[in-house]
Amino acid sequence: MLNIHSCYVRDLSGKWALGRSLTPSYLLIFITSGRLVYHVDNEDYPLQKGDALLIPAGSFRWAKALEDHQRYAVFFEPTGDDKQLLPILSENRAYKLRLDNTAYFKQRLSILLHHWLQKGPYVNAACSAILMEVLSVINHELDHRGIKGKKTKMVKDIKNYIAAHYSDPLKLQDLSAYSGRTPNYITCAFKEVTGFTPIEYLHVVRVSVAKDLMLEKSMSVREISEKTGFCDQAYFNRVFKKVTGHSPTAFLHRKSG
């Protein structure tokens, strides 16, 4: 069970500052208004409304307000079991997170503070349960964003690969082999990040290049279709019309007109 040492909500002025101090226990800070900056060991953490900052025990921290602000703060100590349950408590580093549902976190921390001030017979159990819930949600969001970041990087790499090889007879299996992921995984991830499947994106790139060639060079439609990686002109015509709304011939007529 998490051992809570203290918790509070405070409204602080824009002149507030904290000198360099040792953090004796874990500290969770949640900003509900205003802006400030925290320095934890050798890292800077600008904070504003909706940001949470978890500072591990043993860290040196100092801070300075940039304007009037309000923050919730909870000082606590996790047990060995808690550290096994939540990775953010087992790694000796600070975590900053912009929370999506600020109303939820403010409500949960308000209830935690209410229990703490009441000092009832089960205050430790109630406060520990609420704080564990809040920390679990933070850990989940950090994990999810880490996965999303990896997907974004993979999609960026695939887009660069397509840009360099659009004229080759690319297939989904080629992109799968390049990324080391299954065709189904890269299709789902690519669409999640871009709104297109990899093949739809490949078509957009090829058609974009084809339009540039039509505008800049005196090449036939057949030559352009071959240069942009299409297996035959009929297929090129279908894809071109699907992407642009016009056939290649109509596009050329509009250009000459």
N, C-alpha and C positions, 0 to 999 in steps of 0.2 A: 504494500500500500504506500502511496506517495505521502511523505511527511511534509505538511505545509507549515512553514515558519511564520509567514505573514502575507497579507494581501491588502490592496487598497486601490482606490480610484482617486486621482488628483487632477485638479485644474492648475496648470502652471503657466507662468507668464513667459513672454518672449525673452526675458532677461535670465531665465533659469539656466544654470550650468552645474555640472557635476565634475569635480576634480578626479584625477586618476585614483581609482579605488579597486581593491581586490573584491571579487564577487565570491562571498563565502559559500553560497549554495546556488542551485540552479535558479535562474530568473526568467520568467516569461513576461514580456511587455506587449501590450496591445494598444495601438493608437486609435482613438475615436475622433480626434479633430486636431488640426494644426500640423506643424512640421518641426522636426528636430533631427539631429544627427548623433548617432552613437559610434564610438570607437571601441572596438573589442580587440584587444591585443594589437595586431597589425592591420586590421581591416576596418574600413569605414562602412557604416550602414545608415544611409539617409532614410528617414522614416516619415510617413505621412498617414492620413486617415486610411484605415483598412489594413495597415501593416502590422505584422506580429514579428517579434524578435525573441529567440530563445538563446540565452547566454549560459554556458556551462559553468559549473563551480570551478574556482581556481583561475578564472580569466580576469584580466585587468580591463576595466571599462572606464570610460569617461564620456561626457556628453555635453551637448550645447543646444538650447532651443533656438529655432529659427523664427518662431512666432509663438503666440499663445497656443497651448495645446492641452489636450486631456489624454490621460493614459491609465489603463489598468495594469497592475503589476502583481505578480505572485512569486514569492520566494519559496522554494520547496527543495526537498531532497528525495531522489528516487532510491528504491532498494534494488538489490541485485535482480530480483524477479521483474521489476519494472523495466530495467535496462534490457532484459532479454525480450520483453514484449514489444518495445518501441526502439527501433534503430537510432532515432534522434537522441535518445538518452544514453546510448552506448558509445557514441562517437564524441570525442572531446573537441567539439567545434560549435561555433554559433550558426544559427539558421535564421534567415529572414524570409518571410513569405507574405505576398500580397494576397489577402483572403478574399474569396469571391463573395461569401455570405457574411458581411460584417454585422448585420443585425443579429444573426444567430450567435456569433461569438460574443457580442456585447451582452446579449440576454443571458447566456450561460455564465459569463464572468460576473454579471450582476447578481445572479442567484448564488454563485459561489461566495461572493462578498457578503451577501445577506446571511448565509449560514455561518460564515466566519465571525461576523459581528454578533450574532445571536448567542454564540458559545453554548449551544445546547449539548445534551449528553452524547449525541452521535455526530458532532460537528466534524471530527476528523474523517469519519467514514464518508459523510455526505460531500465534504469538500474534495476529498481524494477522488471520489467517483466522478465528480464533475470535471476536475482537472484532467483526469485520465481520459475522459471522453474528448475534451478539447485537444489534448496532445495527440490523441489517436487520429482525429480529423486532420490536424496539421500534418502528421506523418503521412497519412494517406494522400493528401494533396501534393506533398513533396514527391512522393513516389510516382504519382500520376504524371506530374509535370516532367519528371526525369524521363519517363517512358515517352512522353510526347516530344521531348527534346531529341531523343534518339531517333524517333520516327522522322522528325523534321530534317535532321541531318541526312538520314538515308534517302529521303525524297530529294533533297538538294543534290546529293551525289548522283542519283539517277537522272535528274534533269540535266546536269552537266554532261553525263554520259550520252544522253539523247542528243544534246546540242552538238556533241563532237562526232556522233555516228548516225545522224538522221538519214544520211544518204545510203547507209548500209541496209540490207534486208533484215532490219531488226524485228525480233519477235519477243513476246512476253517471256519466253524461256531464256532468251539472251539476257534480259534485264534481271531475271531471277538468278542466273548464274553469276552475273556481275556483282549483285548485292549479297549473295549468299543466303537469300530468303526464298521461301516458296512463292510461286506465282500468285496464290491466293492472298498471302500476307502482304506482298508489295502492292497488289491491286487495292486492297482495303485501306492500307496505310496511305497510299498515294492519293486516293480519293478523299480520305479524311482531311488531309493537309491542303490539297489543291482544289478539290471539287471535280477533278478529272480522273479517269483511270489512266494508267501509263500509256496505253495505246491511243486514247483520245488526246492526250497531251502530245504524243508523237505526231499525230495528224495535224494538230494545231501548229507545231513547229514546222513541219514539212510544207504546209499550205502557206505559212507566213514567208518562208524562203521562196516558194514558188511565185507568190505575188511580187516579191522584190525582183525576181528574175524577169517576170513579165514586164515590169515597169522599166527595167534598166537594160535588158539585152534583147536582141532580136533572135529569139529562140522559139522553135515550134513547141506546141503543147506536149507532143510526144517526147521531145528532148528534155523539157522541163520535168516531166513526170519521171523520166529515168534518172535525172540528176538529183531529184529529191527522194529517191529510194522507193518509189512505187513500182510494183511488179508489172503493171500494164496501164495503158492510158485510160481504159474504161474505169478501172478502180480509182485512178487518180481523179477522174471527172466526178465520180460519186462522192468521194471524200471532200473534194474542193467545194462542191455545191452544199454538202451538209454543213461545212464549217462556215462558209461565207454567205450562203443563200443564193449564190450565182454559179453558173457553170463557168469553166475557164474561158470558153469562147465569149460568153456575155461579158466577163470581166475585161477581156482584151478589147472588145468593142467599146466599152465604157471608157477605157483608157485612151483609145484612138479618137473617141468622140470629144 
